[in-house]
Each structure stands twice: as C-alpha cells, then as structure tokens.
Amino acid sequence: MDDAQTGMLADSVARALGDVVTARGTVEAEAQGLDAKAWKTLRELGLAGADAAAMSLEEQAAVLEAIGYAAALVPYADSEAMARWLAHGAGLATDPDEVLAIALASPQALSGRRIAWGRHSTRTLFSYEEGGRNWVAVVPSADLLLANGANLAGEPLDKCGGDRAQPTEVREVVDDFSPAAVSQRGALCRGAAMLGAARKAQELTLQYAAERKQFGKPLAQFQVIQSYLAQMAGELSAAAAMFATALRAARGGARASRAEAAAAKVRIGQAAHTITALAHQVHGAIGFTEEYSLQLWTRRLWAWREEFGNETDWARELGAAMIALGPDAYWERVTR
C-alpha cells in the first residue's frame, strides 16, 4: 500500500470513529475499560483478526494515529498491531474474534506484572529471552488471576495475581520477533497513537484560543499565546517527521531500524511534554476538568509517553549505540 492508499485508510478509520466516538462516551466507557461500539466499528472495517496480521506497520500506524486522534478506548495496538503480529510470527493459530494481550516477560516471572487489556483478552502472549534464544509462550488470561487496574488514560492495566503461570504453547522465534523487536514495535505503536492525540490537543487549543476572549479580544491575538501556538505546531511537525523516518527505516527490519525507532519515541515524548504543558497553559483551569474534553488527549499523551520505554530509556540506548560506533562511523550513521 502506497502513501496515498495509507492516507485513504487513515481517513476512513477517522470518519468511522468520528461517527461513534464522543468525549463523553469515552469517559463513560472507562468504567468498563472498553468502548464496545468503537471496537465493533474497527472489526467491521476488517482491521482485526487475520487481516490485522497481514497489514504493514505503516498501515497499522495510520489506524493507530486515527485512534489516538479520536481518543477511542480500544485494544487495537496491543491486540492486533502487536499480539496478533507476534502470534503470526510464531506460527500460532488465533481466533479472529478473540482479543489478545501481550507482555514482555517470562510466564514464570509474573510478580507485580501488569497486563494491558488483560481483562478483555482470552489469551496473553509472553515474549522473553532464555538461554540466548527468543521465546513466545501462550497463557489463558483467566489463569493470570488478574485484578482490574488502569493507566492514566483509563485503559485497562490489570495486575497478575500469581507469581507464575503454565503456558499452553511455547514457540521459539527468530530475531525479528524477539523481545527487543516487540518492545521496538510497541514504542512505534504508542508513538503513532501519540501523534494523533497530540494533533487533537493542538486543534482544541487553537479553537479555544480563537474563541475565548480576554480584555475584549481573542486569546489568539495576544503575542505570548501566539508563541505558544507556534511552539506546539513546531513540536508536532518535528515529531511527525522523526516518526515518518522511523517507519521508513522499519522496512529494513527491526535490528536495522532500532536507532530510528528510539529517536522517534524520544522526540514524540518530548513533543508530548511541551504540547500538553502549553495546551493546559492556554486553557487554564478548564482544561483539567472532566467536563472539558482536553484531558482525554493529554491523559493519553502522559500515559503512552511512559509505555514501551520513555524518553530516558530510549535516549540511553540510543546514546550507547552511537558511542559504540566510534568517531569514524558516527557522522555517517547520523546522516545516512
């Protein structure tokens, strides 16, 4: 699928979600940890099951950006873009209607482990390394004795009730589906959704600044507010450009594109920090209230920023990788 077709996919998903997802509906869905209407809509579009496993990362990123923009409370990233992809890579059969969960851990080390979307999943895939080899283990999610929890975005983040679990299947996988590759894909999936959420937060801020008046004129006419809006736009553009570079690099495989993925998660996280701060600065106290919708997107940015590695985690890895190149290869790697 070329860029034009990917854009059409993103537009289709955005329109479909726009018909069923509302800010109030998302807040109310947090009690169950799932927006059933939005999830049904995505499934009817053919974005789950075997079709999801066959999609490219660029296509899934387009879907995730639309989900982030809509603030849809759905398990697409973890179930379809990650767990379904990993199951396919491991040669595991999956039911097209089941929700899958994923964890970067051994099923024999569950103490304190939290499983995103665990309560809605039938099975959890554990990605881990042991004996210098990469493994995927499948555990029925009911066996994890999950206790309900949530991240800052209101998405299910359920705590395991035991120390270990007995897998029903264990498969060895190649490096393209190693724990490192899973974490890298997770970072890109969160990054895509963050771009959508950041774009919506920026749009809400622009709209508010144009409509809200102070001292007889719109906020957008004050120089300091104009500088805030310009800074938000610059941050979003820089993050989107870095993410596009990471997606192009990912076509060469996870190992060859890890530095770009790391840089993308760092840059998007930095943009999220600035955009959320300025959005709330422009909105004032109203931006923090449940009745006003801005908090839906800023909460998502704060939550996703920490998942699958935050800026510090990826910056350390990126810095170590660049240092390891040595002075002669560093510039060539940075500019290639």
Secondary structure as GFF3:
##gff-version 3
##sequence-region A 1 336
A	DSSP	alpha_helix	3	20	.	.	.	ID=ss1
A	DSSP	alpha_helix	23	29	.	.	.	ID=ss2
A	DSSP	alpha_helix	36	44	.	.	.	ID=ss3
A	DSSP	alpha_helix	50	54	.	.	.	ID=ss4
A	DSSP	alpha_helix	57	70	.	.	.	ID=ss5
A	DSSP	pi_helix	76	84	.	.	.	ID=ss6
A	DSSP	alpha_helix	85	90	.	.	.	ID=ss7
A	DSSP	beta_strand	100	103	.	.	.	ID=ss8
A	DSSP	beta_strand	114	116	.	.	.	ID=ss9
A	DSSP	three_ten_helix	118	120	.	.	.	ID=ss10
A	DSSP	beta_strand	123	130	.	.	.	ID=ss11
A	DSSP	beta_strand	133	140	.	.	.	ID=ss12
A	DSSP	three_ten_helix	141	144	.	.	.	ID=ss13
A	DSSP	beta_strand	157	159	.	.	.	ID=ss14
A	DSSP	beta_strand	169	173	.	.	.	ID=ss15
A	DSSP	three_ten_helix	175	177	.	.	.	ID=ss16
A	DSSP	alpha_helix	179	211	.	.	.	ID=ss17
A	DSSP	beta_strand	213	214	.	.	.	ID=ss18
A	DSSP	beta_strand	217	218	.	.	.	ID=ss19
A	DSSP	three_ten_helix	219	221	.	.	.	ID=ss20
A	DSSP	alpha_helix	223	250	.	.	.	ID=ss21
A	DSSP	three_ten_helix	255	257	.	.	.	ID=ss22
A	DSSP	alpha_helix	258	283	.	.	.	ID=ss23
A	DSSP	three_ten_helix	284	288	.	.	.	ID=ss24
A	DSSP	alpha_helix	294	306	.	.	.	ID=ss25
A	DSSP	alpha_helix	311	325	.	.	.	ID=ss26
A	DSSP	alpha_helix	327	335	.	.	.	ID=ss27
###
